[in-house]
Amino acid sequence: MGVPFEALIPYGIIIGMFGVTGVGLHFTKRYVNDGKKTRWNTDLWDRQMMQRDYRITGVHRGQSSNHQAPKGFELSNPWKVEKRIY
C-alpha cells in the first residue's frame, strides 16, 4: 500500500523552510560582508590585519591602496601602553 499524498505535504513544508532559512542566512552573511564570501579559519595575523584595515578605511571588509596612512591613523593604535614597574 502506498503512502497517501497528505503525508508528503508536511515534509514538503519542512524541506521548504530549511531551504528558505538557508538562503536567507546566505544572503544575510553576504550583506554583512559587503558582497564578499565570509571569512573562516582566521588566525591572529588575519584578525590583526582586519582591525588595521577597519581603522584605515572605516569599513569591516574594506582595503586601501594608498601608500600613506590617513590623517589621525597614528592616534588610532589599538595597543594599550603598558606601565612598567621597576
Backbone as XML, in Angstrom:
<?xml version="1.0"?>
<chain id="A" units="angstrom">
  <residue number="1" name="MET">
    <atom name="N" x="0.832" y="-1.165" z="0.000"/>
    <atom name="CA" x="0.000" y="0.000" z="0.000"/>
    <atom name="C" x="0.885" y="1.239" z="0.000"/>
  </residue>
  <residue number="2" name="GLY">
    <atom name="N" x="0.546" y="2.184" z="-0.828"/>
    <atom name="CA" x="1.339" y="3.402" z="-0.969"/>
    <atom name="C" x="1.092" y="4.392" z="0.159"/>
  </residue>
  <residue number="3" name="VAL">
    <atom name="N" x="1.915" y="5.382" z="0.213"/>
    <atom name="CA" x="1.787" y="6.445" z="1.197"/>
    <atom name="C" x="0.790" y="7.464" z="0.653"/>
  </residue>
  <residue number="4" name="PRO">
    <atom name="N" x="-0.187" y="7.850" z="1.426"/>
    <atom name="CA" x="-1.121" y="8.862" z="0.941"/>
    <atom name="C" x="-0.402" y="10.211" z="0.763"/>
  </residue>
  <residue number="5" name="PHE">
    <atom name="N" x="-0.832" y="10.960" z="-0.235"/>
    <atom name="CA" x="-0.146" y="12.209" z="-0.554"/>
    <atom name="C" x="-0.273" y="13.229" z="0.572"/>
  </residue>
  <residue number="6" name="GLU">
    <atom name="N" x="-1.273" y="13.089" z="1.441"/>
    <atom name="CA" x="-1.414" y="14.027" z="2.554"/>
    <atom name="C" x="-0.230" y="13.949" z="3.511"/>
  </residue>
  <residue number="7" name="ALA">
    <atom name="N" x="0.440" y="12.815" z="3.566"/>
    <atom name="CA" x="1.591" y="12.662" z="4.452"/>
    <atom name="C" x="2.824" y="13.362" z="3.890"/>
  </residue>
  <residue number="8" name="LEU">
    <atom name="N" x="2.852" y="13.619" z="2.596"/>
    <atom name="CA" x="4.018" y="14.263" z="1.983"/>
    <atom name="C" x="3.988" y="15.786" z="2.109"/>
  </residue>
  <residue number="9" name="ILE">
    <atom name="N" x="2.834" y="16.367" z="2.342"/>
    <atom name="CA" x="2.715" y="17.825" z="2.439"/>
    <atom name="C" x="3.540" y="18.384" z="3.605"/>
  </residue>
  <residue number="10" name="PRO">
    <atom name="N" x="3.484" y="17.825" z="4.822"/>
    <atom name="CA" x="4.326" y="18.367" z="5.899"/>
    <atom name="C" x="5.822" y="18.240" z="5.603"/>
  </residue>
  <residue number="11" name="TYR">
    <atom name="N" x="6.223" y="17.151" z="4.947"/>
    <atom name="CA" x="7.634" y="17.007" z="4.594"/>
    <atom name="C" x="8.061" y="18.073" z="3.591"/>
  </residue>
  <residue number="12" name="GLY">
    <atom name="N" x="7.197" y="18.373" z="2.664"/>
    <atom name="CA" x="7.496" y="19.442" z="1.705"/>
    <atom name="C" x="7.622" y="20.793" z="2.380"/>
  </residue>
  <residue number="13" name="ILE">
    <atom name="N" x="6.755" y="21.038" z="3.360"/>
    <atom name="CA" x="6.824" y="22.305" z="4.093"/>
    <atom name="C" x="8.123" y="22.384" z="4.892"/>
  </residue>
  <residue number="14" name="ILE">
    <atom name="N" x="8.498" y="21.299" z="5.543"/>
    <atom name="CA" x="9.730" y="21.283" z="6.344"/>
    <atom name="C" x="10.947" y="21.504" z="5.459"/>
  </residue>
  <residue number="15" name="ILE">
    <atom name="N" x="11.025" y="20.793" z="4.338"/>
    <atom name="CA" x="12.162" y="20.961" z="3.426"/>
    <atom name="C" x="12.190" y="22.376" z="2.858"/>
  </residue>
  <residue number="16" name="GLY">
    <atom name="N" x="11.020" y="22.928" z="2.545"/>
    <atom name="CA" x="10.948" y="24.297" z="2.047"/>
    <atom name="C" x="11.428" y="25.315" z="3.067"/>
  </residue>
  <residue number="17" name="MET">
    <atom name="N" x="11.086" y="25.131" z="4.324"/>
    <atom name="CA" x="11.520" y="26.065" z="5.363"/>
    <atom name="C" x="13.030" y="25.982" z="5.599"/>
  </residue>
  <residue number="18" name="PHE">
    <atom name="N" x="13.600" y="24.761" z="5.524"/>
    <atom name="CA" x="15.060" y="24.649" z="5.610"/>
    <atom name="C" x="15.717" y="25.394" z="4.462"/>
  </residue>
  <residue number="19" name="GLY">
    <atom name="N" x="15.151" y="25.283" z="3.278"/>
    <atom name="CA" x="15.694" y="25.994" z="2.118"/>
    <atom name="C" x="15.600" y="27.499" z="2.272"/>
  </residue>
  <residue number="20" name="VAL">
    <atom name="N" x="14.453" y="27.989" z="2.762"/>
    <atom name="CA" x="14.261" y="29.428" z="2.944"/>
    <atom name="C" x="15.248" y="29.979" z="3.971"/>
  </residue>
  <residue number="21" name="THR">
    <atom name="N" x="15.413" y="29.282" z="5.090"/>
    <atom name="CA" x="16.340" y="29.771" z="6.114"/>
    <atom name="C" x="17.785" y="29.705" z="5.633"/>
  </residue>
  <residue number="22" name="GLY">
    <atom name="N" x="18.134" y="28.673" z="4.882"/>
    <atom name="CA" x="19.498" y="28.574" z="4.352"/>
    <atom name="C" x="19.816" y="29.698" z="3.378"/>
  </residue>
  <residue number="23" name="VAL">
    <atom name="N" x="18.891" y="29.977" z="2.475"/>
    <atom name="CA" x="19.097" y="31.066" z="1.512"/>
    <atom name="C" x="19.113" y="32.410" z="2.232"/>
  </residue>
  <residue number="24" name="GLY">
    <atom name="N" x="18.245" y="32.585" z="3.219"/>
    <atom name="CA" x="18.229" y="33.832" z="3.981"/>
    <atom name="C" x="19.522" y="34.049" z="4.749"/>
  </residue>
  <residue number="25" name="LEU">
    <atom name="N" x="20.052" y="32.998" z="5.357"/>
    <atom name="CA" x="21.323" y="33.107" z="6.073"/>
    <atom name="C" x="22.461" y="33.431" z="5.116"/>
  </residue>
  <residue number="26" name="HIS">
    <atom name="N" x="22.449" y="32.825" z="3.942"/>
    <atom name="CA" x="23.485" y="33.086" z="2.937"/>
    <atom name="C" x="23.479" y="34.559" z="2.533"/>
  </residue>
  <residue number="27" name="PHE">
    <atom name="N" x="22.314" y="35.106" z="2.201"/>
    <atom name="CA" x="22.243" y="36.493" z="1.776"/>
    <atom name="C" x="22.522" y="37.461" z="2.916"/>
  </residue>
  <residue number="28" name="THR">
    <atom name="N" x="22.165" y="37.104" z="4.145"/>
    <atom name="CA" x="22.474" y="37.951" z="5.287"/>
    <atom name="C" x="23.977" y="38.038" z="5.502"/>
  </residue>
  <residue number="29" name="LYS">
    <atom name="N" x="24.666" y="36.910" z="5.420"/>
    <atom name="CA" x="26.121" y="36.916" z="5.579"/>
    <atom name="C" x="26.791" y="37.694" z="4.458"/>
  </residue>
  <residue number="30" name="ARG">
    <atom name="N" x="26.290" y="37.556" z="3.233"/>
    <atom name="CA" x="26.840" y="38.316" z="2.107"/>
    <atom name="C" x="26.624" y="39.816" z="2.303"/>
  </residue>
  <residue number="31" name="TYR">
    <atom name="N" x="25.465" y="40.204" z="2.793"/>
    <atom name="CA" x="25.167" y="41.615" z="3.008"/>
    <atom name="C" x="26.089" y="42.209" z="4.078"/>
  </residue>
  <residue number="32" name="VAL">
    <atom name="N" x="26.325" y="41.480" z="5.150"/>
    <atom name="CA" x="27.180" y="41.958" z="6.228"/>
    <atom name="C" x="28.632" y="42.100" z="5.749"/>
  </residue>
  <residue number="33" name="ASN">
    <atom name="N" x="29.072" y="41.220" z="4.848"/>
    <atom name="CA" x="30.458" y="41.224" z="4.371"/>
    <atom name="C" x="30.633" y="41.986" z="3.061"/>
  </residue>
  <residue number="34" name="ASP">
    <atom name="N" x="29.762" y="42.932" z="2.779"/>
    <atom name="CA" x="29.864" y="43.777" z="1.583"/>
    <atom name="C" x="29.890" y="42.975" z="0.293"/>
  </residue>
  <residue number="35" name="GLY">
    <atom name="N" x="29.114" y="41.923" z="0.217"/>
    <atom name="CA" x="29.005" y="41.130" z="-1.001"/>
    <atom name="C" x="30.121" y="40.128" z="-1.210"/>
  </residue>
  <residue number="36" name="LYS">
    <atom name="N" x="30.986" y="39.959" z="-0.242"/>
    <atom name="CA" x="32.094" y="39.000" z="-0.356"/>
    <atom name="C" x="31.778" y="37.762" z="0.468"/>
  </residue>
  <residue number="37" name="LYS">
    <atom name="N" x="32.498" y="36.686" z="0.186"/>
    <atom name="CA" x="32.299" y="35.462" z="0.955"/>
    <atom name="C" x="32.750" y="35.673" z="2.397"/>
  </residue>
  <residue number="38" name="THR">
    <atom name="N" x="32.155" y="34.918" z="3.316"/>
    <atom name="CA" x="32.523" y="35.060" z="4.722"/>
    <atom name="C" x="33.919" y="34.508" z="4.961"/>
  </residue>
  <residue number="39" name="ARG">
    <atom name="N" x="34.600" y="35.097" z="5.922"/>
    <atom name="CA" x="35.943" y="34.630" z="6.266"/>
    <atom name="C" x="35.823" y="33.471" z="7.243"/>
  </residue>
  <residue number="40" name="TRP">
    <atom name="N" x="36.685" y="32.512" z="7.092"/>
    <atom name="CA" x="36.697" y="31.375" z="8.003"/>
    <atom name="C" x="38.136" y="30.989" z="8.256"/>
  </residue>
  <residue number="41" name="ASN">
    <atom name="N" x="38.373" y="30.343" z="9.388"/>
    <atom name="CA" x="39.699" y="29.877" z="9.777"/>
    <atom name="C" x="40.696" y="31.039" z="9.845"/>
  </residue>
  <residue number="42" name="THR">
    <atom name="N" x="40.312" y="32.126" z="10.495"/>
    <atom name="CA" x="41.216" y="33.266" z="10.628"/>
    <atom name="C" x="42.081" y="33.085" z="11.867"/>
  </residue>
  <residue number="43" name="ASP">
    <atom name="N" x="43.341" y="33.396" z="11.710"/>
    <atom name="CA" x="44.261" y="33.307" z="12.840"/>
    <atom name="C" x="44.524" y="34.711" z="13.381"/>
  </residue>
  <residue number="44" name="LEU">
    <atom name="N" x="45.460" y="34.835" z="14.291"/>
    <atom name="CA" x="45.737" y="36.115" z="14.933"/>
    <atom name="C" x="46.198" y="37.154" z="13.925"/>
  </residue>
  <residue number="45" name="TRP">
    <atom name="N" x="47.042" y="36.761" z="12.970"/>
    <atom name="CA" x="47.539" y="37.698" z="11.967"/>
    <atom name="C" x="46.384" y="38.249" z="11.122"/>
  </residue>
  <residue number="46" name="ASP">
    <atom name="N" x="45.481" y="37.380" z="10.700"/>
    <atom name="CA" x="44.338" y="37.821" z="9.900"/>
    <atom name="C" x="43.465" y="38.794" z="10.678"/>
  </residue>
  <residue number="47" name="ARG">
    <atom name="N" x="43.219" y="38.503" z="11.944"/>
    <atom name="CA" x="42.385" y="39.390" z="12.753"/>
    <atom name="C" x="43.055" y="40.744" z="12.963"/>
  </residue>
  <residue number="48" name="GLN">
    <atom name="N" x="44.377" y="40.741" z="13.127"/>
    <atom name="CA" x="45.108" y="42.000" z="13.267"/>
    <atom name="C" x="45.005" y="42.830" z="11.993"/>
  </residue>
  <residue number="49" name="MET">
    <atom name="N" x="45.154" y="42.188" z="10.856"/>
    <atom name="CA" x="45.072" y="42.906" z="9.582"/>
    <atom name="C" x="43.657" y="43.404" z="9.324"/>
  </residue>
  <residue number="50" name="MET">
    <atom name="N" x="42.650" y="42.651" z="9.765"/>
    <atom name="CA" x="41.268" y="43.108" z="9.606"/>
    <atom name="C" x="41.012" y="44.334" z="10.469"/>
  </residue>
  <residue number="51" name="GLN">
    <atom name="N" x="41.566" y="44.364" z="11.685"/>
    <atom name="CA" x="41.414" y="45.534" z="12.540"/>
    <atom name="C" x="42.145" y="46.737" z="11.949"/>
  </residue>
  <residue number="52" name="ARG">
    <atom name="N" x="43.332" y="46.507" z="11.399"/>
    <atom name="CA" x="44.089" y="47.594" z="10.773"/>
    <atom name="C" x="43.336" y="48.155" z="9.572"/>
  </residue>
  <residue number="53" name="ASP">
    <atom name="N" x="42.786" y="47.279" z="8.724"/>
    <atom name="CA" x="42.029" y="47.728" z="7.560"/>
    <atom name="C" x="40.788" y="48.496" z="7.983"/>
  </residue>
  <residue number="54" name="TYR">
    <atom name="N" x="40.159" y="48.056" z="9.065"/>
    <atom name="CA" x="38.980" y="48.774" z="9.562"/>
    <atom name="C" x="39.359" y="50.171" z="10.043"/>
  </residue>
  <residue number="55" name="ARG">
    <atom name="N" x="40.490" y="50.281" z="10.722"/>
    <atom name="CA" x="40.913" y="51.593" z="11.212"/>
    <atom name="C" x="41.308" y="52.508" z="10.064"/>
  </residue>
  <residue number="56" name="ILE">
    <atom name="N" x="41.833" y="51.956" z="8.972"/>
    <atom name="CA" x="42.226" y="52.782" z="7.821"/>
    <atom name="C" x="41.008" y="53.214" z="7.026"/>
  </residue>
  <residue number="57" name="THR">
    <atom name="N" x="40.107" y="52.294" z="6.731"/>
    <atom name="CA" x="39.004" y="52.592" z="5.819"/>
    <atom name="C" x="37.692" y="52.898" z="6.520"/>
  </residue>
  <residue number="58" name="GLY">
    <atom name="N" x="37.467" y="52.370" z="7.723"/>
    <atom name="CA" x="36.203" y="52.559" z="8.407"/>
    <atom name="C" x="35.148" y="51.542" z="7.993"/>
  </residue>
  <residue number="59" name="VAL">
    <atom name="N" x="35.530" y="50.562" z="7.176"/>
    <atom name="CA" x="34.622" y="49.524" z="6.699"/>
    <atom name="C" x="35.237" y="48.184" z="7.079"/>
  </residue>
  <residue number="60" name="HIS">
    <atom name="N" x="34.411" y="47.236" z="7.521"/>
    <atom name="CA" x="34.943" y="45.969" z="8.012"/>
    <atom name="C" x="35.686" y="45.184" z="6.937"/>
  </residue>
  <residue number="61" name="ARG">
    <atom name="N" x="35.209" y="45.172" z="5.710"/>
    <atom name="CA" x="35.871" y="44.395" z="4.666"/>
    <atom name="C" x="36.633" y="45.272" z="3.681"/>
  </residue>
  <residue number="62" name="GLY">
    <atom name="N" x="36.852" y="46.533" z="4.013"/>
    <atom name="CA" x="37.500" y="47.454" z="3.091"/>
    <atom name="C" x="39.006" y="47.375" z="3.155"/>
  </residue>
  <residue number="63" name="GLN">
    <atom name="N" x="39.630" y="47.676" z="2.026"/>
    <atom name="CA" x="41.076" y="47.775" z="1.951"/>
    <atom name="C" x="41.419" y="49.034" z="1.182"/>
  </residue>
  <residue number="64" name="SER">
    <atom name="N" x="42.600" y="49.560" z="1.419"/>
    <atom name="CA" x="43.015" y="50.797" z="0.779"/>
    <atom name="C" x="44.328" y="50.568" z="0.050"/>
  </residue>
  <residue number="65" name="SER">
    <atom name="N" x="44.465" y="51.208" z="-1.109"/>
    <atom name="CA" x="45.713" y="51.088" z="-1.874"/>
    <atom name="C" x="46.575" y="52.333" z="-1.730"/>
  </residue>
  <residue number="66" name="ASN">
    <atom name="N" x="46.201" y="53.230" z="-0.818"/>
    <atom name="CA" x="47.006" y="54.433" z="-0.597"/>
    <atom name="C" x="48.339" y="54.056" z="0.025"/>
  </residue>
  <residue number="67" name="HIS">
    <atom name="N" x="49.388" y="54.740" z="-0.395"/>
    <atom name="CA" x="50.705" y="54.437" z="0.161"/>
    <atom name="C" x="50.973" y="55.170" z="1.462"/>
  </residue>
  <residue number="68" name="GLN">
    <atom name="N" x="50.100" y="56.110" z="1.825"/>
    <atom name="CA" x="50.239" y="56.814" z="3.091"/>
    <atom name="C" x="48.966" y="56.606" z="3.915"/>
  </residue>
  <residue number="69" name="ALA">
    <atom name="N" x="49.164" y="56.489" z="5.203"/>
    <atom name="CA" x="48.010" y="56.317" z="6.091"/>
    <atom name="C" x="47.243" y="57.626" z="6.191"/>
  </residue>
  <residue number="70" name="PRO">
    <atom name="N" x="45.943" y="57.571" z="6.392"/>
    <atom name="CA" x="45.165" y="58.807" z="6.502"/>
    <atom name="C" x="45.494" y="59.567" z="7.778"/>
  </residue>
  <residue number="71" name="LYS">
    <atom name="N" x="45.084" y="60.840" z="7.814"/>
    <atom name="CA" x="45.311" y="61.674" z="9.000"/>
    <atom name="C" x="44.608" y="61.050" z="10.200"/>
  </residue>
  <residue number="72" name="GLY">
    <atom name="N" x="45.267" y="61.067" z="11.337"/>
    <atom name="CA" x="44.685" y="60.517" z="12.552"/>
    <atom name="C" x="44.946" y="59.035" z="12.745"/>
  </residue>
  <residue number="73" name="PHE">
    <atom name="N" x="45.537" y="58.363" z="11.753"/>
    <atom name="CA" x="45.786" y="56.933" z="11.894"/>
    <atom name="C" x="46.831" y="56.651" z="12.962"/>
  </residue>
  <residue number="74" name="GLU">
    <atom name="N" x="47.782" y="57.569" z="13.138"/>
    <atom name="CA" x="48.815" y="57.349" z="14.148"/>
    <atom name="C" x="48.246" y="57.401" z="15.558"/>
  </residue>
  <residue number="75" name="LEU">
    <atom name="N" x="47.073" y="57.988" z="15.713"/>
    <atom name="CA" x="46.447" y="58.081" z="17.029"/>
    <atom name="C" x="45.469" y="56.942" z="17.287"/>
  </residue>
  <residue number="76" name="SER">
    <atom name="N" x="45.235" y="56.085" z="16.302"/>
    <atom name="CA" x="44.251" y="55.015" z="16.475"/>
    <atom name="C" x="44.908" y="53.669" z="16.707"/>
  </residue>
  <residue number="77" name="ASN">
    <atom name="N" x="46.027" y="53.672" z="17.401"/>
    <atom name="CA" x="46.732" y="52.437" z="17.704"/>
    <atom name="C" x="45.915" y="51.616" z="18.700"/>
  </residue>
  <residue number="78" name="PRO">
    <atom name="N" x="45.620" y="50.353" z="18.389"/>
    <atom name="CA" x="44.800" y="49.567" z="19.313"/>
    <atom name="C" x="45.577" y="49.046" z="20.523"/>
  </residue>
  <residue number="79" name="TRP">
    <atom name="N" x="46.896" y="49.137" z="20.477"/>
    <atom name="CA" x="47.685" y="48.631" z="21.590"/>
    <atom name="C" x="47.648" y="49.624" z="22.733"/>
  </residue>
  <residue number="80" name="LYS">
    <atom name="N" x="47.522" y="49.113" z="23.919"/>
    <atom name="CA" x="47.499" y="49.967" z="25.106"/>
    <atom name="C" x="48.924" y="50.079" z="25.646"/>
  </residue>
  <residue number="81" name="VAL">
    <atom name="N" x="49.208" y="51.237" z="26.217"/>
    <atom name="CA" x="50.527" y="51.459" z="26.792"/>
    <atom name="C" x="50.632" y="50.670" z="28.079"/>
  </residue>
  <residue number="82" name="GLU">
    <atom name="N" x="51.751" y="49.999" z="28.226"/>
    <atom name="CA" x="51.974" y="49.167" z="29.398"/>
    <atom name="C" x="52.831" y="49.920" z="30.396"/>
  </residue>
  <residue number="83" name="LYS">
    <atom name="N" x="52.365" y="49.985" z="31.618"/>
    <atom name="CA" x="53.152" y="50.634" z="32.650"/>
    <atom name="C" x="54.141" y="49.618" z="33.217"/>
  </residue>
  <residue number="84" name="ARG">
    <atom name="N" x="55.398" y="50.020" z="33.245"/>
    <atom name="CA" x="56.430" y="49.154" z="33.820"/>
    <atom name="C" x="56.709" y="49.573" z="35.241"/>
  </residue>
  <residue number="85" name="ILE">
    <atom name="N" x="56.759" y="48.598" z="36.091"/>
    <atom name="CA" x="57.082" y="48.859" z="37.491"/>
    <atom name="C" x="58.458" y="48.279" z="37.761"/>
  </residue>
  <residue number="86" name="TYR">
    <atom name="N" x="59.369" y="49.148" z="38.153"/>
    <atom name="CA" x="60.738" y="48.691" z="38.426"/>
    <atom name="C" x="60.975" y="48.548" z="39.898"/>
  </residue>
</chain>
